């Protein structure tokens, strides 16, 4: 017979701490406490897809503005240009999804950046 784990050691908070504990020593970005993580998860469970797309659209707009301001202080940086393109494209796609996300098929294009993909309807064309 398999024993049931002790709930004091087998709950979501403990799993969160074990999973992200290795990152606690890093200063930037600071590790979010479990309570903050739980608040965000609870918040996003209750938000409509339309509202989530609107929030994402605002975030991509802010990212684009930050990247553009950094670009002005630097000489031509190809990665920065690619991040601006990704931010602009994702801003447009999430704005369109906020208006109507029904029957939309998304794909993700990692050709400009290995970690931050562009969101595209069906096929991505640059």
C-alpha positions as CSV (number, residue, x, y, z in Angstrom):
1,X,0.0,0.0,0.0
2,X,1.3,3.5,-0.9
3,X,1.2,5.9,1.9
4,X,-0.4,9.3,1.5
5,X,2.2,12.1,1.9
6,X,2.1,14.3,4.9
7,X,0.1,17.5,3.9
8,X,2.6,19.7,5.8
9,X,5.2,18.7,3.3
10,X,3.2,18.1,0.1
11,X,1.2,21.2,-0.8
12,X,1.4,23.9,-3.4
13,X,3.4,26.3,-1.3
14,X,6.1,23.7,-0.5
15,X,6.3,22.7,-4.2
16,X,6.6,26.4,-5.2
17,X,9.4,26.9,-2.7
18,X,11.3,23.8,-3.8
19,X,10.9,24.7,-7.5
20,X,12.0,28.3,-7.2
21,X,14.2,28.2,-4.1
22,X,17.3,27.8,-6.2
23,X,16.7,31.3,-7.6
24,X,16.4,32.9,-4.2
25,X,20.1,33.7,-4.1
26,X,19.8,35.8,-7.2
27,X,19.3,39.5,-6.6
28,X,17.7,40.4,-9.9
29,X,14.9,39.8,-10.5
30,X,13.8,39.2,-6.9
31,X,12.0,36.0,-6.1
32,X,8.3,36.6,-5.7
33,X,6.9,35.2,-2.4
34,X,4.4,32.4,-2.7
35,X,1.6,34.6,-1.6
36,X,2.2,37.1,-4.4
37,X,2.4,34.2,-6.9
38,X,-0.9,32.8,-5.6
39,X,-2.5,36.3,-5.9
40,X,-1.5,36.5,-9.6
41,X,-2.7,33.0,-10.3
42,X,-6.0,33.7,-8.6
43,X,-6.4,37.0,-10.4
44,X,-5.8,35.5,-13.9
45,X,-8.2,32.6,-13.3
46,X,-11.0,35.2,-12.9
47,X,-10.2,37.4,-15.9
48,X,-11.8,37.0,-19.3
49,X,-9.5,36.2,-22.3
50,X,-10.4,39.6,-23.7
51,X,-9.1,41.4,-20.6
52,X,-5.9,39.2,-20.6
53,X,-5.2,40.1,-24.2
54,X,-5.7,43.8,-23.3
55,X,-3.2,43.5,-20.4
56,X,-0.7,41.7,-22.7
57,X,-1.1,44.4,-25.3
58,X,-0.3,47.1,-22.7
59,X,2.7,45.1,-21.6
60,X,4.0,44.7,-25.1
61,X,3.5,48.5,-25.7
62,X,5.5,49.3,-22.6
63,X,8.3,46.8,-23.6
64,X,8.5,48.4,-27.0
65,X,8.8,51.9,-25.4
66,X,11.6,50.7,-23.1
67,X,13.5,49.0,-25.9
68,X,13.2,52.0,-28.1
69,X,14.5,54.3,-25.4
70,X,17.5,51.9,-24.8
71,X,18.1,51.8,-28.6
72,X,18.4,55.6,-28.7
73,X,21.3,55.4,-26.2
74,X,23.1,52.6,-28.1
75,X,24.5,52.3,-31.5
76,X,22.9,49.7,-33.8
77,X,22.2,46.6,-31.8
78,X,20.6,43.8,-33.8
79,X,19.1,42.0,-30.8
80,X,17.5,45.2,-29.6
81,X,16.0,45.9,-33.1
82,X,14.7,42.3,-33.1
83,X,13.1,42.8,-29.6
84,X,11.4,46.0,-30.8
85,X,10.0,44.1,-33.8
86,X,8.8,41.3,-31.6
87,X,7.2,43.8,-29.2
88,X,5.5,45.7,-32.0
89,X,4.2,42.5,-33.7
90,X,2.9,41.1,-30.4
91,X,1.3,44.4,-29.5
92,X,-0.7,44.3,-32.8
93,X,-1.6,40.6,-32.5
94,X,-2.8,40.9,-28.8
95,X,-4.8,44.1,-29.7
96,X,-6.6,42.2,-32.4
97,X,-7.2,39.2,-30.1
98,X,-8.6,41.6,-27.5
99,X,-11.2,42.6,-30.1
100,X,-12.0,39.1,-31.4
101,X,-10.2,35.9,-30.3
102,X,-12.8,33.5,-31.7
103,X,-11.6,31.0,-34.3
104,X,-8.0,32.3,-34.2
105,X,-5.1,29.9,-34.7
106,X,-1.8,31.3,-33.3
107,X,1.7,30.2,-34.1
108,X,4.9,31.4,-32.6
109,X,8.0,32.5,-34.5
110,X,11.4,32.3,-32.8
111,X,13.3,33.4,-35.9
112,X,14.1,36.9,-34.5
113,X,14.8,35.9,-30.9
114,X,15.5,32.5,-29.3
115,X,13.5,33.3,-26.1
116,X,10.9,35.8,-27.1
117,X,8.7,34.7,-30.0
118,X,6.5,36.7,-32.2
119,X,2.8,35.7,-32.0
120,X,1.3,35.3,-35.5
121,X,-2.0,34.3,-36.9
122,X,-1.4,30.9,-38.5
123,X,1.9,31.6,-40.4
124,X,4.4,34.3,-39.6
125,X,5.6,36.4,-42.5
126,X,8.2,39.1,-42.1
